[in-house]
Amino acid sequence: MSQTEICQKVSKPEDLDLLRALCRQVIGQECWSAHTRCDWVLALEMGMKIPISTPNKVLAERMQQGSWAVDIHSSEWVIQDKFGQIYCSPHSDLREIKSLVRVLESACVTHIDVSYPSLGLHVAFDKGYQLIIATCEDDTGDGRSDIMQQEEASDIPCWMLFMPNDMVVEVGPGTRQWRYIRSDTPIS
């Protein structure tokens, strides 16, 4: 895919065609780390392990990021087992979340799709688990999930897919836009 930056408003299903094509590139990648950051961001590291640049050599040996990564910031999410039962969600006890999300480790992505009109993400893994990410919009009609209402941070993407070409897909905030932008450019 090209490295041209894109900002796409979503008003019809066809507006998701390119987004879906970008996301499908992660199919076949193995999740080697599932963890939380800052207690409220769920992160999946996939693909090649890349050392994180840090002046601390001890930390540098232990800290790695995936060539592919999914970060869930201001969205509701659930991990379901193969029977559709909720295995874990952001409403689980924080200590439990840190261990329960690890069920996705060593599982390969077998399917990924973005729903219309919600821009939610559905990721299926070969172990039978599914990660289902809602967007910042919920069923109450006010356009914000519980997490988003708590954060009150309208500039935070609902979810992001970091790609090995130094690009990132950002979805949200809200359900009407997505962006494909450089991930290695400092925010000005």
C-alpha positions in Angstrom: 0.0 0.0 0.0 1.1 3.5 -0.6 2.4 5.8 2.1 0.2 8.7 1.1 -1.6 10.2 4.1 -5.4 9.9 4.0 -8.1 11.4 6.0 -11.5 9.8 5.2 -14.9 10.9 6.3 -17.3 8.0 6.5 -20.9 8.5 5.1 -21.4 5.2 3.2 -20.1 1.6 3.3 -17.8 2.2 0.4 -15.8 4.7 2.4 -14.4 1.8 4.4 -13.0 -0.2 1.4 -9.5 1.2 1.7 -9.5 1.0 5.5 -10.5 -2.7 5.3 -7.8 -3.4 2.8 -5.2 -1.7 5.0 -6.4 -3.7 8.0 -6.4 -7.1 6.2 -2.6 -6.8 5.8 -2.3 -8.0 9.5 -3.9 -11.4 8.7 -1.4 -14.2 9.4 0.5 -12.2 12.0 1.1 -13.7 15.4 0.3 -11.8 18.5 3.3 -12.2 20.8 2.3 -9.7 23.5 -1.1 -8.6 24.8 -0.9 -6.1 27.6 -2.2 -2.9 29.1 -0.5 0.4 29.2 -1.4 3.2 31.5 -4.1 0.8 32.9 -6.6 1.8 30.2 -4.9 1.2 26.8 -5.1 -2.4 25.6 -2.2 -3.1 23.3 -1.4 -6.1 21.0 2.1 -6.5 19.6 2.3 -8.6 16.5 4.8 -9.5 13.7 8.5 -8.9 14.1 9.9 -7.8 17.5 11.6 -4.4 17.2 13.7 -3.1 20.0 12.4 0.2 21.5 15.0 2.9 21.3 16.1 4.0 24.8 19.4 5.1 26.3 19.0 2.5 29.1 20.7 -0.6 27.7 19.1 -3.0 30.2 15.6 -1.7 29.3 16.4 -1.8 25.6 17.1 -5.5 25.8 13.7 -6.1 27.4 11.5 -3.5 25.7 10.2 -4.4 22.3 7.3 -3.4 20.1 5.7 -5.3 17.2 6.1 -4.4 13.6 2.3 -4.5 13.8 0.4 -3.3 16.8 -3.2 -2.6 17.8 -3.9 0.0 20.5 -7.3 0.5 21.9 -7.7 3.8 23.6 -11.2 5.2 24.0 -13.3 2.3 23.0 -15.2 -0.5 24.6 -13.8 -3.9 23.8 -14.4 -7.5 24.7 -12.4 -10.7 24.2 -14.8 -13.6 23.5 -14.1 -17.3 23.5 -15.1 -19.6 20.7 -18.5 -20.0 22.2 -19.2 -16.3 22.2 -18.9 -16.0 25.9 -17.1 -12.8 27.2 -13.7 -13.8 28.5 -12.4 -10.3 29.3 -13.5 -6.7 29.0 -12.3 -3.3 30.2 -14.9 -3.7 33.0 -13.0 -6.7 34.4 -10.8 -6.2 37.4 -7.6 -4.5 36.3 -5.4 -7.2 37.9 -7.5 -9.8 36.0 -7.3 -7.9 32.7 -3.5 -7.9 32.8 -3.4 -11.7 32.9 -6.6 -12.5 30.9 -5.6 -10.6 27.8 -2.5 -12.8 27.5 -4.8 -15.5 26.1 -4.3 -13.8 22.7 -0.5 -14.4 22.9 0.9 -16.9 20.4 -2.4 -16.7 18.4 -2.4 -15.7 14.7 -4.9 -13.3 13.2 -7.2 -15.2 10.9 -9.8 -12.6 10.1 -10.2 -8.8 10.5 -13.1 -6.5 9.6 -14.3 -3.0 10.2 -18.0 -2.6 10.6 -20.2 0.1 9.1 -21.4 2.5 10.3 -19.8 2.1 13.7 -16.2 1.6 12.6 -15.8 -1.1 15.2 -13.1 -3.6 14.7 -13.5 -7.4 14.8 -10.3 -9.5 15.0 -10.5 -13.3 15.0 -7.6 -15.5 16.1 -6.7 -19.1 15.3 -7.1 -20.1 19.0 -10.9 -19.4 18.7 -10.8 -16.1 20.5 -12.1 -12.9 19.1 -11.3 -9.3 20.0 -14.3 -7.0 19.3 -13.7 -3.3 19.5 -16.6 -0.9 19.6 -16.0 2.7 18.6 -16.5 5.8 20.7 -20.2 5.7 19.9 -22.5 3.6 22.0 -26.2 2.6 21.9 -27.3 5.4 24.2 -27.3 7.8 21.3 -25.0 10.4 22.9 -22.1 9.3 20.7 -19.7 8.3 23.5 -18.9 5.1 25.2 -18.5 4.9 29.0 -14.7 5.1 28.6 -14.9 8.1 26.3 -17.3 9.8 28.7 -14.8 9.2 31.5 -11.8 10.4 29.5 -13.6 13.4 28.0 -10.7 13.4 25.4 -12.3 14.0 22.1 -9.0 14.0 20.2 -8.0 10.5 21.2 -8.6 7.8 18.5 -10.9 5.0 19.4 -8.4 2.4 18.1 -5.1 2.4 16.1 -3.3 -0.1 13.9 0.4 0.5 13.6 2.0 -0.9 10.5 5.6 -1.9 9.6 5.9 0.8 7.0 5.9 3.6 9.7 2.2 4.3 9.1 -0.7 4.1 11.4 -4.5 3.7 10.9 -6.4 5.9 13.4 -10.1 5.4 13.8 -12.2 8.1 15.5 -12.8 9.9 17.6 -16.4 9.1 16.9 -17.7 7.0 14.1 -17.4 9.2 11.1 -13.7 9.4 10.3 -10.5 7.5 9.9 -6.9 8.4 9.0 -3.9 6.7 7.5 -0.9 8.8 8.6 2.8 8.5 9.4 3.5 7.1 12.8 7.1 8.2 13.0 6.5 11.9 12.8 6.4 13.8 16.0 3.2 15.6 16.9 3.6 19.3 16.4 
